[in-house]
């Protein structure tokens, strides 16, 4: 979809992806800013900047980048998905759900979004089972269901939400 990206720019973005994977987000952001000065509408570079900002703990800035990408390129599900991950990390589950639904609407076969929306529902169920168990100590089923939900969310199995990694930038 990004056929108009010149090979040099594609090579630059591949090098930036490597920086992000190595955790060198400050350098990646600097290089992305330089690239975006010459190609401000490059959705792949903008996406990578959002990833780098999120990885460096600058969540509010990452959210702003992904929001703007969803406005400018609503057909790209990765931006919605990463926005949802950031919202979920902040406990903004309704916003996360809405963003995941938009990702699915944009790309109905985007498996990561389906998995993330499932994990989001398990997280919400876990909270509800926990509250039910606390409100009624005689309730026998809520603690069992809570344990099952916690098992589903346990780190060894799968992380609660998966961002589209830098290697899955839009257009690749």
Contact map, one row per residue, 1 for C-alpha under 8 A:
1110000000000000000000000000000000000000000000000000000000000000000000000000000000000000000000000000000000000000000000000000000000000000000000000000000000000000000000000011
1111100000000000000000000000000000000000000000000000000000000000000000000000000000000000000000000000000000000000000000000000000000000000000000000000000000000000000000000010
1111110000000000000000000000000000000000000000000000000000000000000000000000000000000000000000000000000000000000000000000000000000000000000000000000000000000000000000000000
0111110000000000000000000000000000000000000000000000000000000000000000000000000000000000000000000000000000000000000000000000000000000000000000000000000000000000000000000000
0111111011000000000000000000000000000000000000000000000000000000000000000000000000000000000000000000000000000000000000000000000000000000000000000000000000000000000000000000
0011111111000000000000000000000000000000000000000000000000000000000000000000000000000000000000000000000000000000000000000000000000000000000000000000000000000000000000000000
0000111111100000000000000000000000000000000000000000000000000000000000000000000000000000000000000000000000000000000000000000000000000000000000000000000000000000000000000000
0000011111110000000000000000000000000000000000000000000000000000000000000000000000000000000000000000000000000000000000000000000000000000000000000000000000000000000000000000
0000111111111000000000000000000000000000000000000000000000000000000000000000000000000000000000000000000000000000000000000000000000000000000000000000000000000000000000000000
0000111111111100000000000000000000000000000000000000000000000000000000000000000000000000000000000000000000000000000000000000000000000000000000000000000000000000000000000000
0000001111111110000000000000000000000000000000000000000000000000000000000000000000000000000000000000000000000000000000000000000000000000000000000000000000000000000000000000
0000000111111111000000000000000000000000000000000000000000000000000000000000000000000000000000000000000000000000000000000000000000000000000000000000000000000000000000000000
0000000011111111100000000000000000000000000010000000000000000000000000000000000000000000000000000000000000000000000000000000000000000000000000000000000000000000000000000000
0000000001111111110000000000000000000000000000000000000000000000000000000000000000000000000000000000000000000000000000000000000000000000000000000000000000000000000000000000
0000000000111111111000000000000000000000000000000000000000000000000000000000000000000000000000000000000000000000000000000000000000000000000000000000000000000000000000000000
0000000000011111111100000001001100000000000000000000000000000000000000000000000000000000000000000000000000000000000000000000000000000000000000000000000000000000000000000000
0000000000001111111110000001000000000000000000010000000000000000000000000000000000000000000000000000000000000000000000000000000000000000000000000000000000000000000001100000
0000000000000111111111000000000000000000000000000000000000000000000000000000000000000000000000000000000000000000000000000000000000000000000000000000000000000000000000000000
0000000000000011111111111011000000000000000000000000000000000000000000000000000000000000000000000000000000000000000000000000000000000000000000000000000000000000000000000000
0000000000000001111111111001000000000000000000000011001000000000000000000000000000000000000000000000000000000000000000000000000000000000000000000000000000000000000001000000
0000000000000000111111110000000000000000000000000000000000000000000000000000000000000000000000000000000000000000000000000000000000000000000000000000000000000000000001000000
0000000000000000011111110000000000000000000000000000000000000000000000000000000000000000000000000000000000000000000000000000000000000000000000000000000000000000000000000000
0000000000000000001111111000000000000000000000000000001000000000000000000000000000000000000000000000000000000000000000000000000000000000000000000000000000000000000000000000
0000000000000000001111111111000000000000000000000000000000000000000000000000000000000000000000000000000000000000000000000000000000000000000000000000000000000000000000000000
0000000000000000001100111111100000000000000000000001101100000000000000000000000000000000000000000000000000000000000000000000000000000000000000000000000000000000000000000000
0000000000000000000000011111110000000000000000000001000100000000000000000000000000000000000000000000000000000000000000000000000000000000000000000000000000000000000000000000
0000000000000000001000011111111000000000000000000000000000000000000000000000000000000000000000000000000000000000000000000000000000000000000000000000000000000000000000000000
0000000000000001101100011111111100000000000000001001000000000000000000000000000000000000000000000000000000000000000000000000000000000000000000000000000000000000000000000000
0000000000000000000000001111111110000000000000001001100000000000000000000000000000000000000000000000000000000000000000000000000000000000000000000000000000000000000000000000
0000000000000000000000000111111111000000000000000000000000000000000000000000000000000000000000000000000000000000000000000000000000000000000000000000000000000000000000000000
0000000000000001000000000011111111100000000000000000000000000000000000000000000000000000000000000000000000000000000000000000000000000000000000000000000000000000000000000000
0000000000000001000000000001111111110000000011011000000000000000000000000000000000000000000000000000000000000000000000000000000000000000000000000000000000000000000000000000
0000000000000000000000000000111111111000000000000000000000000000000000000000000000000000000000000000000000000000000000000000000000000000000000000000000000000000000000000000
0000000000000000000000000000011111111100000000000000000000000000000000000000000000000000000000000000000000000000000000000000000000000000000000000000000000000000000000000000
0000000000000000000000000000001111111111000010000000000000000000000000000000000000000000000000000000000000000000000000000000000000000000000000000000000000000000000000000000
0000000000000000000000000000000111111111110011000000000000000000000000000000000000000000000000000000000000000000000000000000000000000000000000000000000000000000000000000000
0000000000000000000000000000000011111111000000000000000000000000000000000000000000000000000000000000000000000000000000000000000000000000000000000000000000000000000000000000
0000000000000000000000000000000001111111000000000000000000000000000000000000000000000000000000000000000000000000000000000000000000000000000000000000000000000000000000000000
0000000000000000000000000000000000111111110000000000000000000000000000000000000000000000000000000000000000000000000000000000000000000000000000000000000000000000000000000000
0000000000000000000000000000000000111111110000000000000000000000000000000000000000000000000000000000000000000000000000000000000000000000000000000000000000000000000000000000
0000000000000000000000000000000000010011111001000000000000000000000000000000000000000000000000000000000000000000000000000000000000000000000000000000000000000000000000000000
0000000000000000000000000000000000010011111111000000000000000000000000000000000000000000000000000000000000000000000000000000000000000000000000000000000000000000000000000000
0000000000000000000000000000000000000000111111100000000000000000000010001000000000000000000000000000000000000000000000000000000000000000000000000000000000000000000000000100
0000000000000000000000000000000000000000011111110000000000000000000000000000000000000000000000000000000000000000000000000000000000000000000000000000000000000000000000001110
0000000000001000000000000000000100110000011111111000000000000000000000000000000000000000000000000000000000000000000000000000000000000000000000000000000000000000000000000000
0000000000000000000000000000000100010000111111111100000000000000100010000000000000000000000000000000000000000000000000000000000000000000000000000000000000000000000000000000
0000000000000000000000000000000000000000001111111110000000000000110010000000001000000000000000000000000000000000000000000000000000000000000000000000000000000000000000001100
0000000000000000100000000000000100000000000111111111000000000000000000000000000000000000000000000000000000000000000000000000000000000000000000000000000000000000000001001000
0000000000000000000000000001100100000000000011111111100000000100100000000000000000000000000000000000000000000000000000000000000000000000000000000000000000000000000000000000
0000000000000000000000000000000000000000000001111111110000001110110000000000000000000000000000000000000000000000000000000000000000000000000000000000000000000000000000000000
0000000000000000000100000000000000000000000000111111111000000100000000000000000000000000000000000000000000000000000000000000000000000000000000000000000000000000000011000000
0000000000000000000100001101100000000000000000011111111100000100000000000000000000000000000000000000000000000000000000000000000000000000000000000000000000000000000000000000
0000000000000000000000001000100000000000000000001111111111101100000000000000000000000000000000000000000000000000000000000000000000000000000000000000000000000000000000000000
0000000000000000000000000000000000000000000000000111111111101100000000000000000000000100000000000000000000000000000000000000000000000000000000000000000000000000000000000000
0000000000000000000100101000000000000000000000000011111111000000000000000000000000000000000000000000000000000000000000000000000000000000000000000000000000000000000000000000
0000000000000000000000001100000000000000000000000001111111000000000000000000000000000000000000000000000000000000000000000000000000000000000000000000000000000000000000000000
0000000000000000000000000000000000000000000000000000111111100000000000000000000000000000000000000000000000000000000000000000000000000000000000000000000000000000000000000000
0000000000000000000000000000000000000000000000000000111111111100000000000000000000000000000000000000000000000000000000000000000000000000000000000000000000000000000000000000
0000000000000000000000000000000000000000000000000000110011111110000000000000000000000100000000000000000000000000000000000000000000000000000000000000000000000000000000000000
0000000000000000000000000000000000000000000000000000000001111111000000000000000000000000000000000000000000000000000000000000000000000000000000000000000000000000000000000000
0000000000000000000000000000000000000000000000000100110001111111100000000000000000000000000000000000000000000000000000000000000000000000000000000000000000000000000000000000
0000000000000000000000000000000000000000000000001111110001111111110000000000000000000000000000000000000000000000000000000000000000000000000000000000000000000000000000000000
0000000000000000000000000000000000000000000000000100000000111111111000000000000000100100000000000000000000000000000000000000000000000000000000000000000000000000000000000000
0000000000000000000000000000000000000000000000000000000000011111111100000000000000000000000000000000000000000000000000000000000000000000000000000000000000000000000000000000
0000000000000000000000000000000000000000000001101100000000001111111110000000000000000000000000000000000000000000000000000000000000000000000000000000000000000000000000000000
0000000000000000000000000000000000000000000000100100000000000111111111000000001101100000000000000000000000000000000000000000000000000000000000000000000000000000000000000000
0000000000000000000000000000000000000000000000000000000000000011111111100000001100100000000000000000000000000000000000000000000000000000000000000000000000000000000000000000
0000000000000000000000000000000000000000000000000000000000000001111111110000000000000000000000000000000000000000000000000000000000000000000000000000000000000000000000000000
0000000000000000000000000000000000000000001001100000000000000000111111111100001000000000000000000000000000000000000000000000000000000000000000000000000000000000000000000000
0000000000000000000000000000000000000000000000000000000000000000011111111111001100000000000000000000000000000000000000000000000000000000000000000000000000000000000000000000
0000000000000000000000000000000000000000000000000000000000000000001111111100000000000000000000000000000000000000000000000000000000000000000000000000000000000000000000000000
0000000000000000000000000000000000000000000000000000000000000000000111111100000000000000000000000000000000000000000000000000000000000000000000000000000000000000000000000000
0000000000000000000000000000000000000000001000000000000000000000000011111111000000000000000000000000000000000000000000000000000000000000000000000000000000000000000000000000
0000000000000000000000000000000000000000000000000000000000000000000011111111100000000000000000000000000001000000000000000000000000000000000000000000000000000000000000000000
0000000000000000000000000000000000000000000000000000000000000000000001001111100000000000000000000000000001100000000000000000000000000000000000000000000000000000000000000000
0000000000000000000000000000000000000000000000000000000000000000000001001111111100000000000000000000001001100000000000000000000000000000000000000000000000000000000000000100
0000000000000000000000000000000000000000000000000000000000000000000000000111111110000000000000000000011101100100000000000000000000000000000000000000000000000000000000000000
0000000000000000000000000000000000000000000000000000000000000000000000000001111111000000000000000000001000000000000000000000000000000000000000000000000000000000001100011100
0000000000000000000000000000000000000000000000100000000000000000011011000001111111100000000000000000001000000000000000000000000000000000000000000000000000000000000000000000
0000000000000000000000000000000000000000000000000000000000000000011001000001111111110000000000000011011000000000000000000000000000000000000000000000000000000000000000000000
0000000000000000000000000000000000000000000000000000000000000000000000000000111111111000000000000011001000000001100000000000000000000000000000000000000000000000001100000000
0000000000000000000000000000000000000000000000000000000000000000010000000000011111111100000000000000000000000000000000000000000000000000000000000000000000000000011100000000
0000000000000000000000000000000000000000000000000000000000000010011000000000001111111110000000010010000000000000000000000000000000000000000000000000000000000000000000000000
0000000000000000000000000000000000000000000000000000000000000000000000000000000111111111000000111111000000000000000000000000000000000000000000000000000000000000000000000000
0000000000000000000000000000000000000000000000000000000000000000000000000000000011111111100000010000000000000000000000000000000000000000000000000000000000000000111000000000
0000000000000000000000000000000000000000000000000000010000100010000000000000000001111111110000010000000000000000000000000000000000000000000000000000000000000000000000000000
0000000000000000000000000000000000000000000000000000000000000000000000000000000000111111111110110000000000000000000000000000000000000000000000000000000000000000000000000000
0000000000000000000000000000000000000000000000000000000000000000000000000000000000011111111110110000000000000000000000010000000000000000000000000000000000000000100000000000
0000000000000000000000000000000000000000000000000000000000000000000000000000000000001111111100000000000000000000000000000000000000000000000000000000000000000000000000000000
0000000000000000000000000000000000000000000000000000000000000000000000000000000000000111111100000000000000000000000000000000000000000000000000000000000000000000000000000000
0000000000000000000000000000000000000000000000000000000000000000000000000000000000000011111110000000000000000000000000000000000000000000000000000000000000000000000000000000
0000000000000000000000000000000000000000000000000000000000000000000000000000000000000011111111110000000000000000000000000000000000000000000000000000000000000000000000000000
0000000000000000000000000000000000000000000000000000000000000000000000000000000000000011001111111000000000000000000000010000000000000000000000000000000000000000000000000000
0000000000000000000000000000000000000000000000000000000000000000000000000000000000000000000111111100000000000000000000000000000000000000000000000000000000000000000000000000
0000000000000000000000000000000000000000000000000000000000000000000000000000000000010011000111111110000000000000000000000000000000000000000000000000000000000000000000000000
0000000000000000000000000000000000000000000000000000000000000000000000000000000000111111000111111111000000000000000000000000000000000000000000000000000000000000000000000000
0000000000000000000000000000000000000000000000000000000000000000000000000000000000010000000011111111100000000000000010010000000000000000000000000000000000000000000000000000
0000000000000000000000000000000000000000000000000000000000000000000000000000000000010000000001111111110000000000000000000000000000000000000000000000000000000000000000000000
0000000000000000000000000000000000000000000000000000000000000000000000000000000110110000000000111111111000000000000000000000000000000000000000000000000000000000000000000000
0000000000000000000000000000000000000000000000000000000000000000000000000000000110010000000000011111111100000000110110000000000000000000000000000000000000000000000000000000
0000000000000000000000000000000000000000000000000000000000000000000000000000000000000000000000001111111110000000100010000000000000000000000000000000000000000000000000000000
0000000000000000000000000000000000000000000000000000000000000000000000000000100100000000000000000111111111000000000000000000000000000000000000000000000000000000000000000000
0000000000000000000000000000000000000000000000000000000000000000000000000001111110000000000000000011111111110100100000000000000000000000000000000000000000000000000000000000
0000000000000000000000000000000000000000000000000000000000000000000000000000100000000000000000000001111111111100110000000000000000000000000000000000000000000000000000000000
0000000000000000000000000000000000000000000000000000000000000000000000000000000000000000000000000000111111110000000000000000000000000000000000000000000000000000000000000000
0000000000000000000000000000000000000000000000000000000000000000000000000111100000000000000000000000011111110000000000000000000000000000000000000000000000000000000000000000
0000000000000000000000000000000000000000000000000000000000000000000000000011100000000000000000000000001111111100000000000000000000000000000000000000000000000000000000000000
0000000000000000000000000000000000000000000000000000000000000000000000000000000000000000000000000000001111111100000000000000000000000000000000000000000000000000000000000000
0000000000000000000000000000000000000000000000000000000000000000000000000000000000000000000000000000000100111110000000000000000000000000000000000000000000000000000000000000
0000000000000000000000000000000000000000000000000000000000000000000000000000100000000000000000000000001100111111110000000000000000000000000000000000000000000000000000000000
0000000000000000000000000000000000000000000000000000000000000000000000000000000000000000000000000000000000001111111000000000000000000000000000000000000000000000000000000000
0000000000000000000000000000000000000000000000000000000000000000000000000000000010000000000000000000000000000111111100000000000000000000000000000000000000000000010100000000
0000000000000000000000000000000000000000000000000000000000000000000000000000000010000000000000000001101100000111111110000000000000000000000000000000000000000000000000000000
0000000000000000000000000000000000000000000000000000000000000000000000000000000000000000000000000001000100000111111111000000000000000000000000000000000000000000000000000000
0000000000000000000000000000000000000000000000000000000000000000000000000000000000000000000000000000000000000011111111100000000000000000000000000000000000000000100000000000
0000000000000000000000000000000000000000000000000000000000000000000000000000000000000000000000000001000000000001111111110000000000000000000000000000000000000001110000000000
0000000000000000000000000000000000000000000000000000000000000000000000000000000000000000000000001001100000000000111111111000000000000000000000000000000000000000000000000000
0000000000000000000000000000000000000000000000000000000000000000000000000000000000000000000000000000000000000000011111111100000000000000000000000000000000000000000000000000
0000000000000000000000000000000000000000000000000000000000000000000000000000000000000000000000000000000000000000001111111110000000000000000000000000000010000001100000000000
0000000000000000000000000000000000000000000000000000000000000000000000000000000000000001000010001000000000000000000111111111000000000000000000000000000000000001100000000000
0000000000000000000000000000000000000000000000000000000000000000000000000000000000000000000000000000000000000000000011111111100000000000000000000000000000000000000000000000
0000000000000000000000000000000000000000000000000000000000000000000000000000000000000000000000000000000000000000000001111111110000000000000000000000100110000000000000000000
0000000000000000000000000000000000000000000000000000000000000000000000000000000000000000000000000000000000000000000000111111111000000000000000000000100010000001000000000000
0000000000000000000000000000000000000000000000000000000000000000000000000000000000000000000000000000000000000000000000011111111100000000000000000000000000000000000000000000
0000000000000000000000000000000000000000000000000000000000000000000000000000000000000000000000000000000000000000000000001111111110000000000000000100100000000000000000000000
0000000000000000000000000000000000000000000000000000000000000000000000000000000000000000000000000000000000000000000000000111111111000000000000001100110000000000000000000000
0000000000000000000000000000000000000000000000000000000000000000000000000000000000000000000000000000000000000000000000000011111111100000000000000000000000000000000000000000
0000000000000000000000000000000000000000000000000000000000000000000000000000000000000000000000000000000000000000000000000001111111110000000000000000000000000000000000000000
0000000000000000000000000000000000000000000000000000000000000000000000000000000000000000000000000000000000000000000000000000111111111000000001101100000000000000000000000000
0000000000000000000000000000000000000000000000000000000000000000000000000000000000000000000000000000000000000000000000000000011111111100000001100100000000000000000000000000
0000000000000000000000000000000000000000000000000000000000000000000000000000000000000000000000000000000000000000000000000000001111111110000000000000000000000000000000000000
0000000000000000000000000000000000000000000000000000000000000000000000000000000000000000000000000000000000000000000000000000000111111111001001000000000000000000000000000000
0000000000000000000000000000000000000000000000000000000000000000000000000000000000000000000000000000000000000000000000000000000011111111101001100000000000000000000000000000
0000000000000000000000000000000000000000000000000000000000000000000000000000000000000000000000000000000000000000000000000000000001111111100000000000000000000000000000000000
0000000000000000000000000000000000000000000000000000000000000000000000000000000000000000000000000000000000000000000000000000000000111111100000000000000000000000000000000000
0000000000000000000000000000000000000000000000000000000000000000000000000000000000000000000000000000000000000000000000000000000000011111111000000000000000000000000000000000
0000000000000000000000000000000000000000000000000000000000000000000000000000000000000000000000000000000000000000000000000000000000001111111100000000000000000000000000000000
0000000000000000000000000000000000000000000000000000000000000000000000000000000000000000000000000000000000000000000000000000000000000001111100000000000000000000000000000000
0000000000000000000000000000000000000000000000000000000000000000000000000000000000000000000000000000000000000000000000000000000000011001111111100000000000000000000000000000
0000000000000000000000000000000000000000000000000000000000000000000000000000000000000000000000000000000000000000000000000000000000000000111111110000000000000000000000000000
0000000000000000000000000000000000000000000000000000000000000000000000000000000000000000000000000000000000000000000000000000000000000000001111111000000000000000000000000000
0000000000000000000000000000000000000000000000000000000000000000000000000000000000000000000000000000000000000000000000000000000011011000001111111100000000000000000000000000
0000000000000000000000000000000000000000000000000000000000000000000000000000000000000000000000000000000000000000000000000000000011001000001111111110000000000000000000000000
0000000000000000000000000000000000000000000000000000000000000000000000000000000000000000000000000000000000000000000000000000000000000000000111111111000000000000000000000000
0000000000000000000000000000000000000000000000000000000000000000000000000000000000000000000000000000000000000000000000000000010010000000000011111111100000000000000000000000
0000000000000000000000000000000000000000000000000000000000000000000000000000000000000000000000000000000000000000000000000000110011000000000001111111110000000000000000000000
0000000000000000000000000000000000000000000000000000000000000000000000000000000000000000000000000000000000000000000000000000000000000000000000111111111000000000000000000000
0000000000000000000000000000000000000000000000000000000000000000000000000000000000000000000000000000000000000000000000000000000000000000000000011111111100000000000000000000
0000000000000000000000000000000000000000000000000000000000000000000000000000000000000000000000000000000000000000000000000110110000000000000000001111111110000000000000000000
0000000000000000000000000000000000000000000000000000000000000000000000000000000000000000000000000000000000000000000000000000010000000000000000000111111111000000000000000000
0000000000000000000000000000000000000000000000000000000000000000000000000000000000000000000000000000000000000000000000000000000000000000000000000011111111000000000000000000
0000000000000000000000000000000000000000000000000000000000000000000000000000000000000000000000000000000000000000000000000100000000000000000000000001111111001100000000000000
0000000000000000000000000000000000000000000000000000000000000000000000000000000000000000000000000000000000000000000000100110000000000000000000000000111111101111000000000000
0000000000000000000000000000000000000000000000000000000000000000000000000000000000000000000000000000000000000000000000000000000000000000000000000000011111111110000000000000
0000000000000000000000000000000000000000000000000000000000000000000000000000000000000000000000000000000000000000000000000000000000000000000000000000000011111111000000000000
0000000000000000000000000000000000000000000000000000000000000000000000000000000000000000000000000000000000000000000000000000000000000000000000000000000001111110000000000000
0000000000000000000000000000000000000000000000000000000000000000000000000000000000000000000000000000000000000000000000000000000000000000000000000000000111111110000000000000
0000000000000000000000000000000000000000000000000000000000000000000000000000000000000000000000000000000000000000000000000000000000000000000000000000000111111111000000000000
0000000000000000000000000000000000000000000000000000000000000000000000000000000000000000000000000000000000000000000000000000000000000000000000000000000011111111110000000000
0000000000000000000000000000000000000000000000000000000000000000000000000000000000000000000000000000000000000000000100110010000000000000000000000000000010100111110000000000
0000000000000000000000000000000000000000000000000000000000000000000000000000000000001001000000000000000000000000001100110000000000000000000000000000000000000011111000000000
0000000000000000000000000000000000000000000000000000000000000000000000000000000001001000000000000000000000000001000100000000000000000000000000000000000000000011111100000000
0000000000000000000000000000000000000000000000000000000000000000000000000000010011001000000000000000000000000000000000000000000000000000000000000000000000000000111110000000
0000000000000000000000000000000000000000000000000000000000000000000000000000010011000000000000000000000000000001000000000000000000000000000000000000000000000000011111111000
0000000000000000000000000000000000000000000000000010000000000000000000000000000000000000000000000000000000000000000000000000000000000000000000000000000000000000001111111000
0000000000000000100110000000000000000000000000010010000000000000000000000000000000000000000000000000000000000000000000000000000000000000000000000000000000000000000111111000
0000000000000000100000000000000000000000000000000000000000000000000000000000000000000000000000000000000000000000000000000000000000000000000000000000000000000000000111111000
0000000000000000000000000000000000000000000000000000000000000000000000000000010000000000000000000000000000000000000000000000000000000000000000000000000000000000000111111101
0000000000000000000000000000000000000000000100110000000000000000000000000000010000000000000000000000000000000000000000000000000000000000000000000000000000000000000111111111
0000000000000000000000000000000000000000001100100000000000000000000000000001010000000000000000000000000000000000000000000000000000000000000000000000000000000000000000011111
1100000000000000000000000000000000000000000100000000000000000000000000000000000000000000000000000000000000000000000000000000000000000000000000000000000000000000000000001111
1000000000000000000000000000000000000000000000000000000000000000000000000000000000000000000000000000000000000000000000000000000000000000000000000000000000000000000000011111
